Amino acid sequence: MTSYRERLTVAWWLWLPAVAVAALLAAEVKLGAPGLATWIPYVVLLPLATVGLWRLGRIRVEVSNGELRVDDAHIPLRYIGEVTALSAADKRDLLGPYADPEAFVIQRPWVAGAVRVDVADDADPTPYWLISTRHPEKLAAALSPR
């Protein structure tokens, strides 16, 4: 049973400048290559930019089967303590001056919100998970005890 699922895809407005920069770079390389080789930079760089952006947006956040899964990491819900939905400013603070070097962080700069999940397992040295999410309140509600 899944109570929450999200994929942290790259925002559509980031695709435009990324592909434009790849095309501009291909045009620059094209200027130095004569003949048929002029199209090789486009054939290589545009798909490379597209695949790179797709890979950046592959992270999945899911609460299902009694576990929180973030990409390849997972933690059983019984080891989750306090869950706090964070604003963009709170997220920035936890990534900056109030950061704990032992925290588990999945951060995407194009996603404003986040959730702090305290780890309530004495055997785990990780104090908390900081997870980017577009819907912090929904994820916090899915992780909170019923």
C-alpha positions as a Python dict, from the first residue, in 0.01 Angstrom:
ca = {
    (1, 'M'): (0, 0, 0),
    (2, 'T'): (144, 336, -106),
    (3, 'S'): (49, 645, 90),
    (4, 'Y'): (285, 887, -86),
    (5, 'R'): (485, 886, -409),
    (6, 'E'): (676, 1162, -585),
    (7, 'R'): (947, 1192, -845),
    (8, 'L'): (1184, 1490, -818),
    (9, 'T'): (1194, 1568, -1188),
    (10, 'V'): (1380, 1866, -1329),
    (11, 'A'): (1154, 2167, -1378),
    (12, 'W'): (1051, 2229, -1739),
    (13, 'W'): (1202, 2579, -1736),
    (14, 'L'): (1549, 2430, -1669),
    (15, 'W'): (1531, 2220, -1984),
    (16, 'L'): (1520, 2526, -2211),
    (17, 'P'): (1849, 2688, -2102),
    (18, 'A'): (2026, 2352, -2073),
    (19, 'V'): (1939, 2251, -2429),
    (20, 'A'): (2016, 2605, -2550),
    (21, 'V'): (2363, 2593, -2391),
    (22, 'A'): (2425, 2250, -2548),
    (23, 'A'): (2317, 2386, -2888),
    (24, 'L'): (2538, 2693, -2847),
    (25, 'L'): (2835, 2475, -2754),
    (26, 'A'): (2766, 2252, -3054),
    (27, 'A'): (2755, 2560, -3278),
    (28, 'E'): (3091, 2676, -3141),
    (29, 'V'): (3248, 2337, -3210),
    (30, 'K'): (3083, 2327, -3553),
    (31, 'L'): (3263, 2646, -3656),
    (32, 'G'): (3598, 2467, -3641),
    (33, 'A'): (3499, 2151, -3827),
    (34, 'P'): (3456, 2137, -4206),
    (35, 'G'): (3225, 1911, -4407),
    (36, 'L'): (3011, 1635, -4267),
    (37, 'A'): (3176, 1668, -3924),
    (38, 'T'): (2978, 1988, -3862),
    (39, 'W'): (2674, 1790, -3740),
    (40, 'I'): (2861, 1561, -3503),
    (41, 'P'): (2857, 1810, -3211),
    (42, 'Y'): (2477, 1841, -3239),
    (43, 'V'): (2434, 1464, -3257),
    (44, 'V'): (2648, 1418, -2945),
    (45, 'L'): (2577, 1722, -2724),
    (46, 'L'): (2199, 1759, -2755),
    (47, 'P'): (2120, 1398, -2659),
    (48, 'L'): (2386, 1418, -2388),
    (49, 'A'): (2217, 1724, -2235),
    (50, 'T'): (1877, 1554, -2255),
    (51, 'V'): (1999, 1234, -2088),
    (52, 'G'): (2181, 1436, -1821),
    (53, 'L'): (1867, 1629, -1730),
    (54, 'W'): (1662, 1311, -1728),
    (55, 'R'): (1915, 1146, -1491),
    (56, 'L'): (1903, 1446, -1257),
    (57, 'G'): (1527, 1398, -1223),
    (58, 'R'): (1529, 1026, -1146),
    (59, 'I'): (1505, 1051, -764),
    (60, 'R'): (1186, 899, -621),
    (61, 'V'): (1039, 961, -279),
    (62, 'E'): (791, 700, -163),
    (63, 'V'): (615, 590, 154),
    (64, 'S'): (488, 235, 112),
    (65, 'N'): (490, -106, 279),
    (66, 'G'): (595, 42, 613),
    (67, 'E'): (905, 213, 472),
    (68, 'L'): (1025, 550, 354),
    (69, 'R'): (1221, 509, 32),
    (70, 'V'): (1432, 786, -118),
    (71, 'D'): (1619, 672, -427),
    (72, 'D'): (1809, 360, -309),
    (73, 'A'): (1794, 442, 63),
    (74, 'H'): (1511, 320, 285),
    (75, 'I'): (1415, 331, 651),
    (76, 'P'): (1131, 149, 826),
    (77, 'L'): (861, 379, 958),
    (78, 'R'): (909, 243, 1312),
    (79, 'Y'): (1251, 417, 1322),
    (80, 'I'): (1113, 757, 1224),
    (81, 'G'): (1082, 1016, 1498),
    (82, 'E'): (957, 1370, 1456),
    (83, 'V'): (873, 1481, 1102),
    (84, 'T'): (886, 1850, 1013),
    (85, 'A'): (769, 2012, 690),
    (86, 'L'): (1016, 2286, 594),
    (87, 'S'): (986, 2603, 392),
    (88, 'A'): (1253, 2712, 146),
    (89, 'A'): (1417, 2932, 413),
    (90, 'D'): (1420, 2650, 671),
    (91, 'K'): (1568, 2415, 412),
    (92, 'R'): (1841, 2668, 331),
    (93, 'D'): (1927, 2696, 701),
    (94, 'L'): (1951, 2317, 743),
    (95, 'L'): (2176, 2297, 438),
    (96, 'G'): (2393, 2585, 558),
    (97, 'P'): (2468, 2714, 906),
    (98, 'Y'): (2263, 2453, 1095),
    (99, 'A'): (2371, 2153, 888),
    (100, 'D'): (2477, 1832, 1057),
    (101, 'P'): (2756, 1656, 863),
    (102, 'E'): (2614, 1314, 953),
    (103, 'A'): (2267, 1386, 816),
    (104, 'F'): (2135, 1203, 511),
    (105, 'V'): (2049, 1467, 251),
    (106, 'I'): (1866, 1433, -79),
    (107, 'Q'): (1852, 1791, -204),
    (108, 'R'): (1742, 1925, -539),
    (109, 'P'): (1791, 2301, -584),
    (110, 'W'): (1491, 2337, -815),
    (111, 'V'): (1258, 2197, -545),
    (112, 'A'): (1180, 2463, -284),
    (113, 'G'): (1026, 2260, -2),
    (114, 'A'): (1171, 1985, 213),
    (115, 'V'): (1098, 1754, 503),
    (116, 'R'): (1321, 1683, 801),
    (117, 'V'): (1277, 1328, 929),
    (118, 'D'): (1441, 1256, 1264),
    (119, 'V'): (1584, 906, 1298),
    (120, 'A'): (1476, 735, 1622),
    (121, 'D'): (1719, 442, 1603),
    (122, 'D'): (1997, 441, 1862),
    (123, 'A'): (2210, 212, 1645),
    (124, 'D'): (2198, 455, 1349),
    (125, 'P'): (2449, 745, 1363),
    (126, 'T'): (2239, 947, 1119),
    (127, 'P'): (2051, 1213, 1319),
    (128, 'Y'): (1797, 1300, 1050),
    (129, 'W'): (1707, 1281, 684),
    (130, 'L'): (1658, 1602, 488),
    (131, 'I'): (1452, 1530, 177),
    (132, 'S'): (1352, 1775, -95),
    (133, 'T'): (985, 1751, -186),
    (134, 'R'): (733, 1962, -372),
    (135, 'H'): (465, 1871, -117),
    (136, 'P'): (621, 1887, 233),
    (137, 'E'): (289, 1876, 418),
    (138, 'K'): (166, 1569, 229),
    (139, 'L'): (491, 1380, 285),
    (140, 'A'): (494, 1478, 655),
    (141, 'A'): (136, 1357, 689),
    (142, 'A'): (223, 1025, 523),
    (143, 'L'): (513, 977, 767),
    (144, 'S'): (332, 1084, 1082),
    (145, 'P'): (183, 813, 1305),
    (146, 'R'): (-184, 752, 1250),
}
